[in-house]
Amino acid sequence: MRVTMYYNNHDVRLEEQPVPKIGPGEMLVRVEACGICGSDVMEWYRIHRAPLVLGHELTGQIVEVGAGVDKYRVGDRVACCHHVPCNACHYCLSGHHTVCDTHRRTNFDPGGFAEYIRLLPIQVDHGTYLLPDDLSYEEGTFVEPLGCAIRGQRMAHMQPGQSLLVVGSGIAGLLQIGLARAQGMGFIMATDINDYRLAAARRLGADATARAEDAGPDWVRRVNGGRLADVVALCTGAGPAIAQALASVERGGTILFFAPTKPGVIVPIEMWDLWHNEVSVATCYSAAPADATLALEMIRHRRVPVGEMITHRLGLAEAGAGFGLVADAGESIKVIIECQC
């Protein structure tokens, strides 16, 4: 079968591998579509494990089921999640499924940018979701990334009517905007260094947008009725963006650190301001099964217009160009690889 082997952001090669063989409790899925995630092009995060086959936002059709699998059958259309928790450890039982050791170990064999993948028994049991007939494979690739946004907003205890500032309007920020609009958030603001992405933010529900260099606390107060933001969703790990987020949160508000920085980055925080103003800090990593389940329902009922976020559809042989588009962060939002093309 064909796979796209990642060496670095600008060296992604079409190669051949054997089709995975499945065992009891496992399934073989023919991959139809797989989205390129922003984390796929975090070179500092990926390069030490290269070469490898990436891709975790995928949908496909089941072509083989192992002994003992009775929940699914050949021909079923599914969305699949690569990381799956055990649901029994200390972390899972306390609601922190995404820091579960099992969640962090599980992965696809080989990866979503391939013609076929093997699902482990735990992925079959807790990480596979039937796609409704009226949902396209491309729309289904948003189950995992929208699930991440859902988890982030829950961790930040976001409530209808609150004001929201999204710092960074790439796909992560746009999912935050679309979800916030669907959930009844109040005034939504968005910033970015890219005018193309700011235009997308306005289309997807932002009430006010500004380039990052013009979007300090004074701008937030001016467009938000004299107040800072109740919630700031930080969707980029850039240092200036972090400083902007810290300066833009209202008293009693919350900052959601939704995007990572490189390891070792230390952020200076004025602890007096956080303490005196009762500002909360929330973090979020990945999505749990409950998040993915809700994401599928929201996509199915068209509550978040994920289809409007797709800007490029490329075949498997063009995946290298897709990685370049996402890494360069120019005029692209969501790049989907159609793995049978």
Helices and strands as residue ranges (DSSP letters): E 2-8, E 11-16, E 27-35, G 38-41, H 43-46, G 47-49, E 57-65, E 77-80, H 90-93, G 97-99, H 101-105, E 116-119, H 121-126, E 128-130, H 137-140, H 143-155, E 164-167, H 171-182, E 188-192, H 195-203, E 208-211, G 212-214, H 217-223, E 229-234, H 239-247, E 249-257, H 271-276, E 280-283, H 289-300, G 306-309, E 310-315, G 316-318, H 319-328, E 334-338
